[in-house]
Structures are given as C-alpha cells and as structure tokens.
Amino acid sequence: MHSINPLAKLLAAVVIGVVLIISLDPVTAIVALVIELALLPFVGLSFTRLRKLLTPLLIAAPFAGLAVLLYGRDGGAVWAEIGPWVITSDEVALAATLTIRVIALALPSVVLFATTDPTDLADSLAQLWRLPARFVLSALAALRMLGMMRQDWHMLTLARRTRGIGDGGGPWGALQRMGSRAFWLLVISIRRGSTLAVAMEARGFDAPAKRTWARKAVFRTRDTLFVAGAVVIAAFSVWVSVMWGAWNVVVS
C-alpha cells in the first residue's frame, strides 16, 4: 500500500464512497464491508496501528445509527416505547444499515490515507492533476503542523494546572476548560500560520517562475490496477445487491 500512488488511493476511496452514498440498501454496504475487512491484513499496517485508527470509527458509527433509531420515520412493527421515542422495525433496520454504511464508507479512507505520506500526495496533486502549487504547498504545510497542535494542547493543559486552574468544577468545569484551551489553540495556530505564510512568501513559494520538484510523481500500471480493483469491489457490491433484490438508491 505504501508504494501505491496517493492519487490512486484517493480515486479508489472516491469510487467506493460514491456507490455507498447513493445506495440505501444494506446488502451493498455489507458486501463492500466484508471485502474491505478481508483486505485489511494486506495493507501493511500492524494490528496495533489498525486498532488505534479504527477505534474512533467504531465508536462514532453507532451514534449515527442511534440518531436514526430515535428520530427516524416510524414504520413496521413497534419494538419498544421509551418515553417519547417509539422504536419500530423499520427504524431498527435503517439504523443498522446506516451504521454499516458509515463504517464501510470511512474504512477505505482511514486505511488508505494512513499509508500515504502527505508530501507524496502534494507532489501528485501538483504534478499529475496540475493543481496550483500555492494551494498544494500551503495545504502540505498545514498538515505538517498538525502534530504541533497536539503538543500545544498538552502544554496549555500543563500551564493551566501549574496555575491551579486545570482541575475541579465537575463536568461543566471540564467543558469550560476545554473551550478555553480550544480558543487559545486557535489563536496560536493563526499566529503560527501567519508567520509561516510570510516565511514561505519570502522564500519564493509563490514566485512566477516555473517550479521544479525534488521527486517526480508517476502514475504507474499498478496504480491503474489498484483503481480498477476498487471499481470491481463497488460493481460487485451493486451486482450482489441487485441479484438479492435489495438494490435501492437515493434518487429512487
């Protein structure tokens, strides 16, 4: 996976994502998810790394289904009544379908971009898709600074604790402290971004001359085959859904 061109990974995620977005049936999402899980051992990431990447996804996806379960359109048999909420069979089916779709939709993007170096992606976007170098390099610089924001958040927490205002207050106090730290982190990020923009401008990043690149981005045959594999996965998922008689799309 690390040797695949970043644009091929991006196109593969888009192909699978579009099919899952327009489909409303659970069969398409289930088939795509099963194939994706079967390919996970071959992505070149350790189990520990995969667990860390997928844990937020597995935690967030059920909440999307929960919203549909509580506030979706009633239909079918009534399964339960919890206060103002009436849980019906149609809502349960739609909530399960949405949860599976969210996981199947996000899984390729999470795994593919975890194996992508931001510099390689910037090289490919600028050289192969001819995007403006100013935009690409600015985005790359911003991505490289994300790690510094994590360090800033930790230092803000330590500074507040040193001053004796980092603990206490219960849940409401914790929310207030988080909001305060988020505001100051935004201020620090804006200042750092402005300084970096001036430095990049001074070093000629926006010069009118033709730009040269240290590494040449190439879209090889294996990259094309990788995208073709994503098309096959998407097409196979739709075919199984059609044969099952469950195919349904958003526009229908």
Secondary structure by P-SEA (a helix, b strand, c coil): cccccaaaaaaaaaaaaaaaaacccaaaaaaaaaaaaaacccccccaaaaaaaaaaaaaaaaaaaaaaaaccccccccccccccccccaaaaaaaaaaaaaaaaaaaaaaaaaaaccaaaaaaaaaccccccaaaaaaaaaaaaaaaaaaaaaaaaaaaaaaacccccccaaaaaaaaaaaaaaaaaaaaaaaaaaaaaaaaaccccccbbbbcbbbbbcaaaaaaaaaaaaaaaaaaaaaaaacccccccc
